[in-house]
């Protein structure tokens, strides 16, 4: 399983729990257009921290805040890669 | 006919408790010793004559509660001021406490060499024969320390009159044996101690290091009839098989929000007992008891009732009565009173269906993306699940919303598979709570820490 597919699965899981209708995901889809709200993203970020051991949003490095689903996945791929290195 | 309890003599606990009579049948006990009140009538637990301690300001610092209880009985009306020091107060705070209280004397069961030049009066659980001069000469100020988890404790001023005002007019209960999970040097424990002493009863004291099962067995063996604790104390007690070893007639809860689940569990465990939950704080004193078995309190309690006035301002309960403390000792500490002389308790209430319900502490709010959440309201929902014994909701830092809520849960010994239980708890939360209040994580843990105050240990952000 790649981080990308894990994140897609997590979006679906949280959307279902929070009774949100998830838009079909693509790398170009804006995060604001996914159908998920800030509480959903708060939960997703917390679960990714538990699963991957990283929270790129709270890291010391300045980050470009992700705009699209692709940005979001790359942010975690980069953070997980940096943590593993 | 039950005799009405007289208002206590103005200046002596000894006079009031001996006035209630039957000293030979009454005792104070802990896990190590038992002292008959009759022994105190012809002896003393103190290593110095009472006349040497007259008019002094004392720090009462003992490890065990029994020596402290005996010393209090002997020193009220004799000392100018007594600071009741619970054992877990850090020794680094004691010099500051003594300065603020102008304490010139330490009454204790250990050497007080570290406390500088103060006079030391040893005390213990033994009573040496003698003829102490118990003639009261002071209206003693009792200083209670509030349980700040960090920083220096606050010194709250009371007198025997403010501490016992709630008991005036209640019937003497000969043969009553009182006990409490609280340390008797805290307000909740002191109330039980004074009820026992003024009401003609005996008292079984707890011990900080004693396992809860051993304490419950001792309570059962001593025939305790009246017992009090916080909801956290009671939840822990109900996890012990020894809860079956006592058969109290009266069960009291105070110090934390009593949710419906704990009231129901206690009624099931002790069907023969009257169960009451009380609202009190060190600063405000006892405000009321609720005995109808329901959580919260009737809206009709607001206004003036039994010499206690209550109002709700900005959601917080405010109380004015003769049971209020006299305020804080020391400079630079904000007064607990508002401009009308009410104590602002900081306990937030909500009116639902003709009753006020406690929802949490003003200082304990979790902010989730601008939405305010009281952890206690979420715990109350989780605790409703029959297989949950105890829970604690805390904030977890979150970069998106600032915080999210997570829950630690202790389950009863017989429970469903944990995954199924988690789903059931979450479903109950989703039914009852706004979505931002639903815990994002539920962690099953073997135990949740209860602080020395008897309250759930909460880490404040």
Interface residues (C-beta under 8 A of the other chain):
Chain A: X18 X38 X39 X41 X42 X43 X45 X46 X47 X50 X55 X57 X58
Chain B: X368 X369 X396 X397 X398 X399 X400 X401 X404 X435 X436 X440 X441
